[in-house]
Structure formats: structure tokens, C-alpha cells
Amino acid sequence: MKKRTLNKLMALGLAASMVLGMAACGSSGDTKEEGQGTAESTTASADDTATADADSGDKIVVGVDLYYRRDEYYVDLETTFRAYGEEKGYEMVISDADGDVTTQISQIEDFITQGVDVILLAAADPTALIPACQDAIDAGIPVICYDGGIDSDIPATKVIFDYYEDGAMVAEWAKQYITDNLGGKAKVAILDFPASPIVCGLRAQGFAETISQLDGVEIVAQQDGKASRTDAMAVMENILTANPDVDLVYGINYDTGAGAASAIEAAGSKAVVCCNAWGQEGFEKLENNDPYIKCMAASSPVTQAHDAIDAIASALAGEELPKETLSHSTLLTAETIKDFDWKSIVAARK
């Protein structure tokens, strides 16, 4: 652990001891109430690291490396990182790798040079980032991965969604849709994003393996939509040219699904779209019972940002964390979207 961070934690321990001492000397309540108060103070002390540092004018500095800012999920993730981090008393330093491994390695090196206390990392490559992460750890800077991770156990923890489950839950909806509306038979296309092997790769795998359990399903195409609306639209146009009778399309994120939907509408196809997604437009389409986009599995950026930031105090204190902190997405349709609070998250954007 870096000396500067150790000093911050020692200052916190002193502050916590002073609080406990004052509670013991000044309390006139019964023994049970005093005991409960002491337990609460002890439990809160590790998580209040930043608050004590803020009072002493020396905050914990958190270096956050985003995968990219190109979609709404990362916009809302960054917004929550800033708001929740500041609420905890942390100083947030945020960089955008834009999906480029070389850029991200350079940004991690910059964080090390700047002397941040902890790094939150959405790895652009699960293997290439290992040496840079090791350099940070060797410098006494814990690394917490989120929205994916690296192929190593050196991070303090990985805060992720169950990405295989993400794709599988959409496929379960699709199986029921095909059974109820298409007589159990359907031609299916998948728009994936191989450049994101952990998140999007597992989503595509979960969808493909689960949808294939329905005997009447034929996967006629699986192509790279590049997680982009424009690219996904062009790819879907080509798929429809070769397979005009496609019934259902799966996209690994909202832009992919929206691009596919645009191509389907332009071609006069009756295919429907389901996707893993986070996006205001998609939520509104579900609310309005859109004719093309019928199902979205939403991974909340607020859940992921909170889980990552909540792990910081324990990581800095050297406490053992679970290797993976798994969260779960929510399946949304025209029927269930009304019970999902996305509007407050969107309203918080800056």
C-alpha cells in the first residue's frame, strides 16, 4: 500500500478512535444502547475513509477508466461514478479509453504517475491489460475491475453483471415469443461484437446456446454489428438480402438493436428485435409498444457504479473481497417497463 494512502487510513483510524472515545465518555444511555452505537461506529469506519480524509483536506483519489463514452450506459455510469463518489468524499479522476487498448494502457500509466489511490477499470482487453494492472498494484494502487475484467486474479474484485445470463434471459423471452406467435419455428439472426469478448461475447453466447434449445429455431446469421447503430443497420440490410424471411433478431446492445430495427422497417420485414440494452429511446419504444423492438434486458449503470465504489474502502484497507461481485439485469417488455424506474437515472445526466 502506498505511504500516502496508508497515512489517510491511519488518520481515519485515529478519527474513529476519537469518536468511540467521546461516545464512551459522554453517553449516559443504558449498556445495550451504548453497545449498539459502538458496533455501528466500528462498522462504518472503513467505509467512511473518504469522509475523514475530506475533513483533513486530503481526499482519496479514484482513477476511473471508462471503456468508452459512446453509448448511454456509459454516460449514466460516469454520472453515477461522479455523484456517488463525491457523496462518499472521493476525488474522481475519469478517463475515456474509447475502446482502445493502447490508450487505456497509457491512461493507467498516467494514473500511476499521478499517484491515485485506487483504479476502477473497464478493461478494453482481458489479456493485454494484465501488465498495466500489475504495474499499478506493484505501485501500491489496488485495481477494481467493472463491466468486464482481465484474465487474472490480481484485481481486488470484479464488479460485473452475469453477461451469459443477460443473453440467456433474452433468449428465454424469444423462445416464448416464437412458441406463442410463430408456431415454434423461426429464423434468427444475431448481431454480436467480438471486440468485447467478455461482455458482448458472453451475451451472444448465452443467447445463441439458449435459443438453440428450441427445436424449430434456425440461426441463419451471426455477424459483427460493431456495437454501432450505423454499422448494425448496414449488416442487417445484408442479412435481410440473403435471408428476407428472418423472423427475429438479437442485438448485444441498444444501438445494435436499433440499427437492426431501422433496416427491418426499411425493408418492410415483419421481424422483431430483442436486445441487451440501456437507453432512453429504447425504454420509450417499449412504453409505446413499438412494432419492432419488443424486449430489452437492462443492466443498470447505477447498480454497477455503486457496487464498484462500495468496494473501494475494503480494497484500500487490504480486506479480502470476493473475486466477482455479480449483479443481474432486468427483463423489460411493453408490459413490465412501467414498473422499471429509468427516468430518474436519465434525469440525473449532466
N, C-alpha and C positions, 0 to 999 in steps of 0.2 A: 504494500500500500504506500502511496506517495506520502511524504512527510507533511505536506500542506493539508492533505485530506485527513491524515491521522490527527493533526492538530485540531482540525474542525470537529472531528468526532470526540476528541478529548475535551474540547470546550463544551460540547453537548453534554458529555457525562458529568462535567462539573456543574453545568446549569441544572441538570436533572437532579443531582445530589442536593443542590441548594433548595430546589422545590420540595424534595422529600423532607429535608431538614425543617423547613418552615412549616410544612404540614404537620410534622410530629410535634413541634413546639407550640404551634398556635391553635391546634384543633382542640375543641372541648366536647366533641361528639363522642358517642359510645365506641367501644372497641371494634365492633363489626363494621361500622361506617368508616372508621379510620383504616381498617384493613382493606376495604374495597377501594378507597381512594388511593392507597399506596399501590395496589395492583394496577389500577388504571394508569397511574403516572409512569410506572415501570414499563408497561406495555407500549405506551405512547412515545417513550423516549427515543427509540430507534427511528420511528417514522417522523419525529419532529426535528431531525438533524438540520434541515434547511432553515426551519424557523429560528433555531438558536443561532445559526450562522448569520441569518438576516439581521438579528438583533445585534450581533457583534460586528456587523458590516462586512462579513466575509461569507458569501454565499457558495453553496455547492454549484459548480458549473457543469451543465449537462450538454454534451455534444450529440446532437441528433442528426443522423444521416438518412435522408429520405431516399427511397428507391427512385421516385420521380414525382413531380407536381402535376402531371399531365391529366389526371382524372379527379373526380370529385372526392373519391375516397381519401386520397392523399391531401386534398385541400382541407377536408374536415379532420383528418388525422393530425395535420400540422396545427390547425386551430386549437384542437384539444390539447396537444402537447404544450402549446404556449400557455393556454389558460390554466390547465391543471398543474403544470409545472410551476407557474408563478404562484398559484394558490398554495403549493407546498413550500414556496420560498426559494425555489431553484432559479438559477440564471440559465436560460435556454439559448443555446447557440445552434442554429439549424442550417444544414447544407442540403442541397439537392444534387444527387448524382445523375439524374436524368437517365437512369438505367444503364449507365456506362461504368464498367468495372474499373478502368484506368482512372477515371475521375474520382470514383469512390475511394480507391486506394490512396490517392493524393489527399483527399479530404480527411481520411483517418490520420494520415501523417501530419496534416495541419492541426488536427485536434490534439495529437500527442505533443506537438511543438507548443501549442497554446497552453498546454497543461490543464486540460479539462479534467474533471474528477471521475466522470463515467461517460461511456459512449453507448447510445442507443442506435442500433444498426439494422436497417432493412437491406440485407445483402443482395447485391446485383448478381453475384455468382457464388454458389455454395462452396466451391473449392478455391478459387483464386483469391478470396478474401481472407483465407486462413492465416497466411504470413502476416498481413497487416494487423489482424486482430491479435495475433501473438505478440507483435511489437508493442501494441497498446497495453496488453496485460503485463508484459515484461517491464513496462514503464510504470506499473502500479495503477493502471486505469482499467477497472472492470468493464467488460463488454456485455451488454444485454441485447440479444437479437430479437427482432419483432417482424411480423409479416414475412415469415420465412426464416432462414438461418444459414449457418455454414455447416459443412460436413465434419464437425469436430465437437468434442465435449468441452472445449475451453471457454465458451461463453458462460457467464454466471447462470443464465437461463435463456430459453427461447420462448417468447410470448407470441403464440400463433393461434390461428383457427385450425380446425380439423379440415384440411383442404380436400382430402379424399372424400370425407363426409359431405362437404359442400357440393361436390359434383354428384355424389350418390343420391342426396336428398332431392336434387332437381330431377334426376333420372327416375326416382320413385314417383314423383308427380307426373312425369312424362309417360311412364308405363300406365298409370291410371287414366291419363288423358287418351292415350292410344286405345286402351281397352274400352273406354266409355264412348269414344267418338269415332274411332276408325276401325272398329271390329277386331281390334287386337293386332292389326298389321300396319306397318308404317316404314317408309324410307326416311332415314335420319341422316342429317349432316352435322358435323362437329367443327366448330371454328376454335382452334386452340392457339397457344402462344408458347412455342418451345423455348423461347429466350428466357422464360420464367419457369424453370423446371420444378421448383418446389411448390409454389403457389398454383400457378396455372396448369402445370404438368399434372399435379395430383388431382386437380379438379377435373381435367379432361379424362384422366384415367378412371376416376370414380364414376363419372357419368357413363363412359363407354362400357365399363365392365358391368355396371348395374342395368343399363338399358338393354344390354345384350341378353339378359336373363329372360326377356320376353321373346318367346319363340318367333313371333311374327315380325320382329324388327330386323331391318337390314341397314347397316351403316354404309351408305353409298359414298361418303366422302369425309375425310378428316384433314383439314388444311389450316395453315397458319394465317389467322386474321390480324396478327401483329398487335393485338390489343388496341386497335385503332378503328374508328368508325369508317374512315375513308378506305382503308385497306380491306377491312372486313366486307364492306359493300362491294368492292371490286372482286374479291374472292367469291362472294356469294353469287354474284352475277355469272361467273364462270361455272360455278357448281350447278346453277339453275339451267344453264345452257346444256350441260351434259346430262342433267337429271331434272327435267322440268316437273317431274311428279314427286319431288321431295315433299314430305308431309310435316316434318318437324326439324327445327334447327336449334342446336345448343351452342351458346357462346360463353367463354370463360370470364368475361366482364361485361359491363353495360355497353360500352362503346362498340364492342364486338357484336352484341345482340342488336343494338340499334342500327348498325351498318347492315346487318343481315336483314333486318325488318324493312329497311329502305329498299333494298334490292328486291325483296319479295313483293312489296307493294308495287314497285315499278314494273315488275314482270307479270303482275296480275295473278300471282300464285296464291294458293289457299294455305300455304304452310304457316305454321305458328312458331314463335320463338320463345325459348326459355333460357335463362342465363343466371350465372352468379353475378351479382350486381350491387352497386351502390350509386344512386344518382337521383336527383330531384325529378328530372324528366321521366325516368322510369317509374318512380313512385306515382307520379301524376297520371301516367298512362294506365297503370293498374287501377287507380281510383276511378278512371273514366272507362274501364273495361275495354281497353284497346283491342282492335281486331287482330293484331299481330303479336305483341308482347303479352304473354299470358302468365308467366311465372318468373319470379326472381328470388334467389336465395341471398339475403342481405347479411353481410358481415359488418357489424357496427364498428366504425373507427373509434368511437368513444370508448367502447369496451377494450379495444386493443391498446389505446393510449393510456388509459387508466391502469391497466394491468402492468404495462411496461414501467410507468413511473412509480407505481406502488412497489416495484421490485428494487428500486434504487437504494433505499436506506439499508435493506438487508445485504445487498451486494457490497456496499461500502463498508458495512460492519463486518464483512467477512463471513456472514452466515451462509449456511448451505441452502440453496434454493433448488426446487425441482428442475430437472433438466428441461422440461417442457411445461409451460402453462397453457393449457388448451381452452379455447373458447369455442362457442358453437353459433352458427348462423341461424337466421330465421327465414323460413319459407313463406313467401308472400304471393298472394294472388288477389284478384279483384275482391274476393270475399274476406281475406284476412288483413289487407293493407290498412283498413280503418282502425285496427287495434294496435298499429305499429307507430310509435312516436318518432318520425323522422324530421318533422317540421322544426322542432326546437333545435336540432343539430344544424340544419341548414341555416336557420336564422342567426346562429352564432358566428357564421363566417365573417371574416374581415377582408 
